[in-house]
Amino acid sequence: MDIPRYEGGRGMPKRISIAAALKLLKDGKISLGKAAELCGLNYEEMRRLAIRRGLKPFIIKDEDLEV
């Protein structure tokens, strides 16, 4: 999936990138880390933003992973 990245005013406005990233995150199309990258935010900033918007990002525990 090709999503425009925020480029400090030269590309897509940041609020649209955030809205698009949150929609993709909600739909399970991208990870929280990828959403953060697309928005130019760090992981924790994106996690907090997602929570404020009603999303519940989760953390995968080692025991949840199949080895």
C-alpha positions as CSV (number, residue, x, y, z in Angstrom):
1,M,0.0,0.0,0.0
2,D,1.5,3.3,-1.0
3,I,0.7,6.1,1.4
4,P,2.2,9.6,1.1
5,R,4.5,10.5,3.9
6,Y,4.4,13.8,5.8
7,E,7.2,16.0,4.4
8,G,7.1,19.1,6.4
9,G,4.7,21.1,4.2
10,R,6.0,19.9,0.8
11,G,3.7,16.9,0.7
12,M,0.4,15.9,2.3
13,P,-0.6,18.0,5.3
14,K,0.2,16.2,8.6
15,R,-3.4,16.0,9.8
16,I,-4.4,14.1,6.7
17,S,-1.5,11.7,7.2
18,I,-2.5,11.1,10.8
19,A,-6.2,10.6,9.8
20,A,-5.2,8.1,7.1
21,A,-2.7,6.3,9.4
22,L,-5.3,6.0,12.2
23,K,-7.8,4.6,9.7
24,L,-5.3,2.0,8.4
25,L,-4.3,1.2,12.0
26,K,-7.9,0.7,13.0
27,D,-8.6,-1.5,10.0
28,G,-5.5,-3.6,10.9
29,K,-3.7,-2.8,7.6
30,I,-0.6,-1.3,9.3
31,S,1.1,-1.5,12.6
32,L,1.4,1.2,15.2
33,G,5.1,1.6,14.4
34,K,4.3,2.0,10.7
35,A,1.5,4.5,11.5
36,A,4.1,6.5,13.6
37,E,6.6,6.4,10.7
38,L,4.0,7.6,8.2
39,C,3.1,10.5,10.5
40,G,6.6,11.5,11.4
41,L,5.9,10.7,15.1
42,N,7.7,8.4,17.5
43,Y,6.0,5.2,18.6
44,E,4.9,6.6,22.0
45,E,3.4,9.8,20.4
46,M,1.5,7.7,18.0
47,R,0.3,5.3,20.7
48,R,-1.0,8.2,22.8
49,L,-2.7,9.8,19.8
50,A,-4.4,6.5,18.9
51,I,-5.6,6.1,22.5
52,R,-7.0,9.7,22.5
53,R,-8.9,8.8,19.3
54,G,-10.5,5.8,20.9
55,L,-8.2,3.1,19.5
56,K,-6.7,0.5,21.8
57,P,-3.2,-0.3,20.5
58,F,-1.9,-3.5,22.1
59,I,1.5,-4.8,23.0
60,I,2.4,-8.4,22.0
61,K,3.9,-10.3,24.8
62,D,6.6,-12.9,24.2
63,E,4.3,-15.7,25.4
64,D,1.8,-14.7,22.7
65,L,4.3,-15.3,19.9
66,E,4.7,-18.7,18.4
67,V,8.3,-19.8,18.2
